Amino acid sequence: MKKNRFSETQIITALKRNEQGVSVSDLARELGVSAGTIYNWRQKYSGMESSELKRLKELEEENRKLKQLFADQALQITMLKDALGKKW
């Protein structure tokens, strides 16, 4: 996966500057990205604060861990059922 040049906090700061009146083309030129990138950022991070973004990342990580835990337990249950179902 490609590593971003800008952190989420930097992106949110740039979008706030755009909301304050800096044009997209000026902001894109200053950051060295295309105007399309600014619009994509706006679509993804619109209206978020840094604290909300941090909480979102924490929830995504917790969700990933819970999904992994569920998958592991489901696999163990399946293996136990197969082992108990066989006749020795």
Buried (B, 14 or more C-beta within 10 A) or exposed (E): EEEEEBEBEEBBEBBEBBEEEEEBEEBBEEBEBEBEBBEEBBEEBEEBEEEEBEEEEEEEEEEEEEEEEEEEEEEEEEEEEEEEEEEE
